[in-house]
Amino acid sequence: MTTFTSNLPDEVLSQLNIMANKLAIPKNKIIEKTLKIDLDQLARAEYVQSYRQAADDLNIIEMAEEGMAEYLNQSVF
């Protein structure tokens, strides 16, 4: 495991101390869990943004429509 040093605003550090004491868990575990959640949310937002961009991309829309036409023209048997 790598050591990471950072500066936090006093208010955030105070909230972190209070929560760590209340839950009886180390501050680094709270930071780790919170960071994982935030990174996951950022990845999801990036994924959603890529779909929004694709929705406005005429080339992507054309490829999707061509693919759907080919799919619909396939015989079932």
C-alpha distance (Angstrom), angle and dihedral (degrees) to the residues before:
residue distance angle dihedral
M1 . . .
T2 3.79 . .
T3 3.79 124.4 .
F4 3.79 115.8 -124.8
T5 3.79 124.9 -168.1
S6 3.79 123.2 -161.4
N7 3.78 142.6 160.6
L8 3.79 119.4 -118.0
P9 3.78 130.0 -171.2
D10 3.81 111.9 -100.2
E11 3.82 91.8 -116.3
V12 3.80 92.6 53.9
L13 3.79 92.2 47.0
S14 3.79 90.2 49.3
Q15 3.82 91.1 52.0
L16 3.80 89.5 47.2
N17 3.82 91.4 52.1
I18 3.80 92.0 48.5
M19 3.80 93.1 49.4
A20 3.80 93.6 45.1
N21 3.80 90.2 52.4
K22 3.79 93.0 44.6
L23 3.82 93.0 50.1
A24 3.80 94.7 34.9
I25 3.79 92.9 -131.3
P26 3.79 130.7 122.0
K27 3.79 118.1 -90.2
N28 3.80 91.6 -124.6
K29 3.83 90.1 60.1
I30 3.81 90.8 53.8
I31 3.80 90.8 48.1
E32 3.82 91.6 47.2
K33 3.82 94.0 49.6
T34 3.80 93.2 44.5
L35 3.79 92.4 48.1
K36 3.82 91.5 50.3
I37 3.80 90.2 51.9
D38 3.80 92.6 48.1
L39 3.81 93.3 46.7
D40 3.80 89.7 50.7
Q41 3.80 90.8 50.9
L42 3.80 90.8 49.1
A43 3.81 90.9 51.1
R44 3.81 90.1 50.3
A45 3.80 91.2 48.8
E46 3.79 89.6 50.6
Y47 3.82 89.5 51.3
V48 3.82 91.6 50.3
Q49 3.80 90.7 47.9
S50 3.81 90.8 53.6
Y51 3.81 89.6 55.3
R52 3.80 91.0 48.8
Q53 3.79 90.0 52.1
A54 3.81 91.2 47.7
A55 3.80 89.8 51.7
D56 3.80 89.1 61.1
D57 3.82 95.9 42.3
L58 3.81 109.6 99.4
N59 3.81 92.7 -160.0
I60 3.80 91.7 55.1
I61 3.81 91.4 46.8
E62 3.80 91.1 49.8
M63 3.82 92.4 49.7
A64 3.80 90.8 48.8
E65 3.79 92.2 49.7
E66 3.81 92.1 47.9
G67 3.79 90.2 49.1
M68 3.80 91.6 49.7
A69 3.81 91.3 49.9
E70 3.81 90.4 52.3
Y71 3.79 90.7 47.5
L72 3.80 92.4 51.3
N73 3.82 91.4 48.8
Q74 3.81 93.2 56.3
S75 3.77 115.7 109.0
V76 3.76 116.5 -119.1
F77 3.80 93.9 -139.3
